[in-house]
Amino acid sequence: MRTELATQNVANVAQLLRKPLRPEDALLETAREEGRAKIQELGGQGLSNIAWAFATLLFHDLPLMESLSAASMLRLCDYCTQQLSNTAWAFSKLLYTDVPLMDSISAASLRRLSEFSQQDLSSTAWAFATIEMRNDPLLEAIAAEAVPKIAVFEPLGLMCTAWAFAVVELRNQPLLHAISEQSINRCADLDAQALSLIAWAFASMRVFDAPLLAAIAAESIRKSHLLELHHLSKLVWSLSFAPRPFDTKRVLGHLVPLIMCQSSQMSSVAAHSILWGLWHSGGNDLVAQLLLHWKSESVDDDDLVGAADLLLTDVEWRRGSEERGLLEMVEATTATPSVQGVVSKWARGYVADESIVAHVWDQDKVERNRPELAKYLSHFPEMSKWSQPGSGNHWRKLGSLVEHVDALVGVPTDPKTPHGMLRLIERFAEGAHQWLKVAGGAKANLLSSVFCDRSWEPWEFSLECGAFVGYTSIRFAAALRGQLGRGRGRAVSVEVDPVQACIARHFLDLAGCSEIAEVWVGQFRDVLPRAVEEFGVRALGLAFLDYKGTIFHIDLASLERLLAFAPGGIAVADNVVLPGAPLYLWVVTRHIAWATTVWALQEFLEPNVEDWMCVSEYCAPLFPEVDEPPVSWQRLSWHTDHMRRRAQGMRPGENLMAEQDRVSYARYIRSIYRDGGVDAQPWADVPHDISLRSRHEYRTAAVCSTQLPRPAWGGLH
């Protein structure tokens, strides 16, 4: 049979089977060997068929893919349009990131894009988005070609195209308008998947199209019997961004009963999307109602723990009594005993005598609760170490830090003081644990200098966004106590991960800072109103942004709209170069309300890596529009998120970020900043004993020079 099997027939076999085969299956082994042997003899049809077949079978054979890639690049000029799109689709379906091949497919496609069918256009866009290759020239050309052909797009093509442009955050308005019109015209033909994904795509790009959303909502209600939980979760999440006068609550009234009927399909991802969407839409009562219903239906805590951050945000804000139960749910998914003990401390007020046995997830649990991970597991088995709750190096590493601090905190040479605690954490990081990324070294000196140079009022507070293990939280608490004395002011830190929030609280407690420092659980955007509610307007003395740099500018604008900043308030942003915060840097160096200094300094324990920190003083409550950043900066903003995921190991088709990669990438980002007119002053060259306002004389960043009258600070003097 082996000698008679033609390689083209592999595609026919795949089409007939329509299911994954095991690597040891004889038929697949025969087809694989035959394919390798005859690759050099095949033309475009045979090569694209082989690639399509193995992608359809979801079988990842690295040597075969490498051979297919090499052979395809030699023959791409002979490929027809369908073969180009099928090859791109196949390699992306198998999550095989081959940059030279995809670049070659892009170049070949651009020359023949006018010949592409609607399926070729949508498949190609989907392929590049799936492996996170933002190829702007190709995608813009696809958009231009798709608009006049949009009337012939099938629902699947509309869905895939909208999804692809949302994933790469490319807001092509003519294309989105065309997709909206065609989706409305063919709404009756859209299935549940298309309805929910198109709604998700527009919401994720923050494009509100009232007629489209109304049509999707009405059609979803008509097809409610077809909606599964993952469809409902996307719809609820998408609806939460709809502004008034769209009647979101009316639509949610139809969707919530459907959600209650599908408790057996619950997952952490769906729970978080649903509860966050309801909470953000003002349906706090529905959040409580749903949670009670799921508990009565005996929904497994493992299928709800992904929503723990939101539930804790809500409970802490309204001073509810459910915090212990939520923390116990988190405790059961934390396998490391030392970390589990810290969570236990904050759940019960004491550390439980016996460790709770962490749950074990089967394949179904992994697929439901960690879909991003699950899609890689069949191709990259080494990622299975992260498939269990509380598993992977992250929790073991944090557990070793907790054990280190707990063991040494009582030693006489390490007194139980804030500075003693900071030194314990630094010594841990300086050893063989350089994975611990805290704002130490030169960054710590800058933060302390900025914090202490400011004149603080007793009612003011600091706000750290991204507490991690509480290192900077301790520094701010100690500095605020030194400025104002005990019991005055407040140092607030926000952390989205409930486990890390408990560790930060634990270290603050050991450092003796609990009376002046707090750690709030939740997403920063969700807790901003709470800060103003608790401390009042014009009370924020300093905000330290140390989390996802690509949304710094959005959250800074929210703080401004909430009138949070006190006169002379300071915003400090870390990691402006690595991983990067280009849109934030663009805003604060051009907005008339901010006087910004950009400092260049070494990353903690990485002397070869130069990072930048932005120090911005809020001069006046002005709200003019800032010019759009260059396209290169917008593209860079998306790419920094891609690199962040790669550094976290969530891009297994690419290598992890080694030190040299970080150095090179940082150099690349700085070059784009400098081309845009923004440069940094070396921190070491600036005297540390001068005031913050005097330091602005040293700045080289491009600050808007337009002089406008400064308005009064709303009655504050």
N, C-alpha and C positions, 0 to 999 in steps of 0.2 A: 504493500500500500504506500510505503514511504516514497518509492521511486515514481509512483503514478500520481501522487498528490501534487496538483499545480498550486502555486502560491496564491493565485487569484481566488481559488476556491475557499481560502480561509475566510474571506469576507462573507461568502455564502453560508459557511458553517456558523459564523458568528450571528448572522441574521436569523438563522433557524433556531439557534439555542437561546438567544436572548437572556442569558444568565451567566454569571461569573463561573469560570472553571477553576478547579484547583491546579496548582503548578504541576502536580504529579499526574494529571490526567493524560492518558496516552495520546489522545487526539491532539491536544494542545501541544504536547512535547513534539509530536511529529510535525505539526504546522510550524512550530518555532524553529526547529532545525532546518526544515525545508526553506523557510523564509530567509534564514541567515545564509544558507548556501546559494540561493538564487538572487539575492538582492542586487548584485551587480548586473544581472541580466534584465532587470525589470525597468520598464518605463514609468512615466508618471502615474498611469492608471494602476499598475501593480503596486507601486510603492505606497500610494495613498490608500489603496484598498487594504494592504497589510496593516498600515498604521490605524486606519479606521476600525479594522476587525479587532485588533488587540485592545483598542480603547473601548469598543463596545463590550468586550469580554471583561473589561476592568482588570486586565492582566498587565502588570508592570515588569517587563523584562529589560533590564538596563542595557546589556550588550546588544540586544536586538534594536532598541530605541536609538542607541548610538550609531549603529550601522545604518538604520533608516535615515537618521539625520544627515549623516555624511553623504549618503547616496542622493538624498532629496536635494541637497544644496547644489549638487552638480547638474540637476535636471529641472530645476524650478522654472527655467525659461520656457520649458516645453509643457508645463502644467496648464491644464484648463482651469477656469475659475473655480469650478466645484472641487477639483483636486487641491487647489491652494487652500480653500476654506476647510476642506475635510482634514488636511494635514495639520493645519493650525488647531482645529477642534480636537483632533486625536491626541496630540502632544499635551494640550492643556487639560483634556479630560483625565489623562494619566498623571497630571501635576508634574510633568517633566519640563523643567525650565531650561530651555536651550536658547539663549539670547541670540547667538549668531543665526540659528535657523529662523527664529521668529523675525529678526530684522530682515533677513533675506525674503521671507514670505511677505513682509510688509512692503519692501521695495517692489517685488514682483506684482503684488496686488495693486499698488498705487498706479502702475502703468496700465492696468486693465480693469480698473474699478467700474468703469461705465458698463462693462459686460456682466458684472455680478448680478445674480438674481437676489430677490429679497432674502432668501434663505442664506445665500452666500454672505451677504452683508451682515445679517444678524449673527450668524455663526462665527464670523471673523471677529466681530466686536466682542462677542461672548468669550472667545478663546483668549484674547489679549487681556481682558478684565479678570478672567479666572486665575491666571498666573501673575496678576498684578503687574503687567507691563503697560504702563501708560505711554502709548505711542501717539502723541497729539496729532502729528501730520496725518497719520493713517485714520485715526478716529474722526478728525474733523472732515476728512475727505469722505469717509463712510457716511457721516451725517449729511453732508451736502448731496451725496448720491441717493441717500434714503428718502429725503424729503419729497422729491418729485415722484418717487415710486411708492410712497407710503400707502396709497390706496390698494396696492396689491399685497401688502404685508399680511401674513396670517397672524392670528392671535399669539402664537408661539414666538414669531419674529418680533412683534411689538413688545412682548414681555422681555425677551432676551436683550433686545437693544436698550430698552429703558433701564434694565438691571445693570447692563455693562457700563453705561455712562454714569450711573449712580455710584457704582463701585469705584471708578477712577475719578469721581467728583469732577466730571467735565460737563458743565452746564451749557449745552448748545441750545440756545433758545428756539431757533427755527425748528430743530429736530424735536424738542420737547413739545412745542406747539403742535407739530404734525402728529406726533404720537398721541397727544391728548385728543385731537379732533377725530382721528381714526378709531381710537379706543371708545370714544363716545358713540360714534356711528355704528361700531360693531360690538357694542357692549353685550348684547345678547349672545354673542359667540364666544365671549371670554369665559374660560372655565375658572374654577375657584383659585387655582394657582396663579393664573394671569391677573385676575382681579386684585389679589392681595399683593403680588409682587410689583405691579405697576403703581399701586397706591404707595407701597414702601419706597419705591425708587423716587417718586416725586417728593415724598416727605423727607427722605434722607438728604436730598439736595435742597431742602427748604424752599421748594417751588410750590406755592399754593395755587391750585387751579380749581376754583369753586365748581364750575360745570363738570369737570372730570370727576372730582371727589363725590359730587352729588350722584352722578351716574353710577360710579362704582358702588357707593353705599346702597343705592336703590336696587342694583342688580344683585349685590351680595345678599340683601334681604330676601329677594325673590328666589335665590339659589341657596338659601340657608341650609337646606337638607344636604347640600354637597360640601359644606364648609367643615374642614377638619380643624383641629386645635391650632396647628401651625399657621393655617390661613387666618384664623380669627385673631391670633396674637399679632400678626403683621397689620391687620386692619385696625385693631384697637390702638396699636402704637402709632400708626400713621394718622389716625383721626385726632390724636392728641395735639398735633401741630396746627390743626385748622383754626384760624382766627374767627372771631365773630364777624358776621352774624350766622356763620354756619352752625346748624343745630346739631352739634356733636352728641349731646346727651340723648337726643331722640334716637339716633342711630345706635348708640351704646345700649339703649334700652332694649333693642332687638337682639344685640349680639351677646350680652351677658347671660341670658337664659341658655343660649346655645353653648356657651363656655361651661356652664354648670352641668350640662348634660354630657360633657366629654372629660370628666375628671380622670378617667382611666388613661388618657393620652398625655397627662400632665408631664412637663419637663421643666427643669430650672430655667431654660431659655424662654419658654413660653410663659412661665409664671412671671418672670421679670418684665417681659414686654407688656403683658396684660395688666399687671398691677401698676407698673409705671405709667402706662397710657391712661388708665383710669384715674390714678392719683394726679397726674399732670392736667387732666381734664376737669379736675375739681370733684371727682367722684370718690372722696375719702370713705364715704359710707359703703360704697360698692366694694372697695378694697377690703374692708373689715368683713363684709358679708361674704365675699368670695373665699377669704381665708378660713372663716368658720365653716363654710360649706365643704371646702377641701378637707379640712380636719375631720368633719363628720363622715366624709366618704373614705376616710383612712388613706388619703394620698400620702405616699412615702415622703418623709422629710427630705430625702435625697433629691426628690423631684421639685422641691420648693426652695432649697437652700440658696439657689442662685439669686433669689429675690430678697435674701436676708438684708442686704445693704439698704434697699428701699424701705423695707418694713421697719428696720431699726431707725432710719431717718425719720419716719413718721412717728414712731413710738417716742423717740427721744424729744422730738419737737413738741409734742402735745403732753409730754410727761406721763405717758401711759404705763400700765403695769405689766405689759406683755414682754418686756425686755428680757427677762430671765428665760422664758420659753424659747425665744428666738436665739439667744446665745447658746442654749443647750442644743438646739438644732445644729448650730455651727460647730459646737464642740464634738458632736457625733461624727462629723465629716473631717476631723482633724486627727491624723494618724500619729503624729509625733507626740510622745508623752509630755515633753516639757512645754510645747506650745499648747497642747490640750489643757495642761494645768493652768496656764495663763488665762485661757478662755473661761475655764471653770471658776477662776478667782473672780472674774467680773460677772459671771452668770449667777453665782451663789453667794459671793462675798468671802469665799474660802476655796482652797484647792481640795477637790474631792480626793478621798483616800485611795480610791481605785480608778485606774484609767478606764475609760469607756472603749469598748472594742469598736474600732472603726468599721464602717460598712464595706462590703465587697460588692463591686458592680459587675454584672454580666455584660455581654456585648450590647444587649438592648438598652441597658442603662447608659452606657457610654454614648451610644448613638443619639439617645434622647437628650442627655444632659451636657454632652460636649461634642456637638455636631462638627465644630471646626476641627477638633482633634480627630474625630471618627473618620472624616473623609480622607485623612492621610494614613490611617493605620494599615490599610490593606497594601499600601505601597511602601510605607516606611515603618516596619515593625519595631524599630528601636524607640519609637515614640510611645510605645505601650506603657513605658514607665510612668507616664502622666495620666493613665487611663483610670486610676482609682482615686476616690476622694482623698484629698490631703496627700497625694503621692507626688513623686518627683523630687528633684534636688531642692526646689525652692523651700519646701517646708522643713526638710532635714537641715538645710543651711540655717534657717531662722531658729530652728530648735537648738542648734549648736551655739548660736549667739545668746539665746536665753540661758542656756546652761552655763556659758562662760560668765555672763553678768551675775547670775544668781550665786555662782560659786565664789566670786571675788568681791561682791558688794560689801560683805561684812569684814573683809580683811582690813586691819588697822592702816596699812599703807594706802588703801583706797577708801577714803572716808565717804560716808553716805551724803554726798553733796552734789549739786548739779555739775560742777566742773569735774569732780571725781567720776561721775557717771559718764560724762562725755569722753573722758580719757579711757575708761574701760572699753567703750564701743570703738574708739579709734585704735586702741591696741589690738583689739580683735581683728579689725580690718587690715592693720599693718602686717599681720602675720601671714599665714597661708590662706587668708580669707578675703582676698582682694575683690571678691565678687560683691562685697557689701558697699553699695554706692550711696554714700551720704555726702552732704555738703561740708566736707572737712577741709583742712589745710587753708589755702589762700581764700577759698570760698567762705569758710567760716570766719576768717578775719574780716572780709568785706562785709558780711552780714552783721557781725558784731559792731563794726565801725558805723555802718549806716543806722543801725538800731539805736546805738548809744548817742549818736550825734543829734538825733531828733529830740526836741523838747516835748515830753509826753504830758498829757492831762489825765487826771485820775479816772475819768469816765471813758477813756479811749481803750481800744483793744488792738491786738495784732491778729492776723489771719493767715495761717499757713495752709496752702492747698497741696496736699500730698504728704501726709505725716510719715509714711513708711513705718520705721521702728521708733520714731519719736526723738531722733537725734537733734534736729533743729528745734523741735518743740521745747526740749529742755533748755537749749541755748536762749531762745526767746523768753521763756519763763524766768530764767535767772536774770536776764538783762532788764526785763520789765520790773522785777522786784527791786533791782538795784536802782532803777530810775524813780520808782514811785513808793517803794516800801511794801511791806506785807499787806495783803488784802485789798490792794488798789490796782485797777487795770485788770486786763484779762488777756491771756495768750491762748487763742483758739486754733486748733489744727483740725483739718478735715481729711479723712481717709476712707476710700470707697471699700476697701477690703476689711470686713469685720475682724478677721484674725489679726491682721497687722494693726488695726486700731486697738485691740486688746493688748498687744505687745507694747505699743506706744504708751498706753495708759499705765501698764505695769512698770515701765522704765521711769516714767514721770513720777509715779508713786515712790519708787525706790530712791529717786533723786530728791524727794521732799518738795515737789513742785505742784502737788495735786490741788492745793488751795488757790493757785493762780492760773493753772493751765487746764484746758479741757480738750478732749478729742471727740469730735463728732463723726458719726458714721454716715456715709452717703456720697453721692456724686456732688461735686462742688456746685454745679449749676442748680441743684435742688435745694441746697442748704443756704444759699446766698440770702434769700428773703428772711430766713430765721435769724441771721446775724444782725440785720437791721431791726428786726422785730424785738430782739433781746437787748441790743445796745443803743438803738436809736440811730437817727441819721447823723451824718458828719461826725462819726465816732471811730472810724477805721484809721488807725495811725499808720499801719504798715501791712501790706499784703505781699506774701512771698509765694510765687507761682512756681511749683516744682512738681508737675505731673505731665500731662499730655500737651506738649508745646503747641500743637496745631490748633488748639482751641483757647489759648491764653487770651487772644484778642476778643473773643466772644464773651468770655467771663469778665474781662476787664470792663467791657462796655456795659454789662449787666450791673456791675458794681457802681458805675457812674450813673446809670439810670435810676438806681435805687438810692442815690445820694448818700452812699456809704462813706466815702472818703472825707476825712477831717481836713481842715485847711492845712496845707503843707503835707498832706498824706503821701506816703511813699509806696510805690509798686516796684518790687524786685523780681525779676524773672531769671531763673536758672536754665542751663542747658539750651541757650539760645542758638548755639552752633551745633551741639551734639546731644540729642538727636536733631534739634532744630526747632525754631519758632519764627519762621520768616514773616508770617502775616502780622504777628504781634510786633516784631521789630519794625516793620514798615509803619504801623500805626503810631507807636510811641515816639518814633523819630520824626514824625511829620505832623502830629496832632498839636494844635496850638495850646491845648489844655495841659500838655505834659512837657516838662523840661527833662530831657533824658541824657544820661551819660552811659556809654557802653564801655565795659571794662573787659580786657583780655587777661585771662589767667589760666593757670594749669588746673587740669582736672585732678581731683583728690587721688593720690597714689598712682597717677598716670602722667609722669613728667613729660612724656612725648606728645600728649594730647592737649591742644589749646582750645578751651571753651570760652564763651563770652557770657557775661551777666549784664542785664540791663537794670539800671537804677533810675527810676523816673519819679519826679516830684510833681504832684498835682497842684498846678498853679491857680486854676480857676475853673468853675463848672461851666465849660463851654462845650457845645455839641455840634460843631460843624462837620460836614462830611469830608472824609479824607479821600484823595484820589485813589482809584483802584491800583493795586500793586501790579507790576509788570507780570506778563504771562509766565515768565521764567520763575518768578517768586511763587506764584500760585501752584505751578507744577512742582516746585521744590517742596511746598507745604505738604502736598499729597505724598511725595516720595519719602519724606522724613518718617511718616507713619509706616510706610512699607519697610524702611530700614529698622524701625523700632520692633516690628513684628519679627523681622529676620533675627535681630539680636536676642529676642526672647525664644528663639527656636521654633517659631510658628511658620517658617518658610523652609521646610525640610528639603525642598528641591534646590535650595541654594546653601552655600556654606555659611556657618555661623560667623559673626563679626569678630575677627581676630584684631589684635591691637593695631596692626598695620592698616587693616581696613578702616578702623575708626580714625586713625591719623589721616589717611587719604580722603575719607569722606568729609572730615572736618575741614580739611584744606579746600575741598571743592565747594563746600557751603560758604566758607569765608570769601572765596573768590566771587561768588554770586552777590553776596552782600556788598562787597567793595565795588563791583561793577554798578550796583544800584546807588552808590554814593554814601554808603554807611561803613565806617571803620571803627575800631575800638582802641582805647587808650590802655597801654599795659598797666595793670594794677600795681605792680611792684615799683613803677616809676613815680607814683603819686604819694606825697606825704600823707601818712595815715592820721595825723593829728589836726588836720584842717577840717573846717566844717563842710557839710554836704553841699551847701550852696556855693562855697568857694570852689569845690571840686568841679562844678559845671564849667569853670574856665578851662579845664583840661579836656573837655569832651571834644571828640572829633566826629561824632555822629552827625548826620544831616538832620538838624532840627529846623522846623518851620520858622522862618524869620519874620513872617507877617505879624505886624503889631496891631492888635485890636484892643479896644477898651476892656479892662478887666471888670467883670460884674461883681457886685457885692456877694458875700458868702451867705445869703439868706438869713441875715440877722446876726450871724456870728462875727465876732470882731477879733 
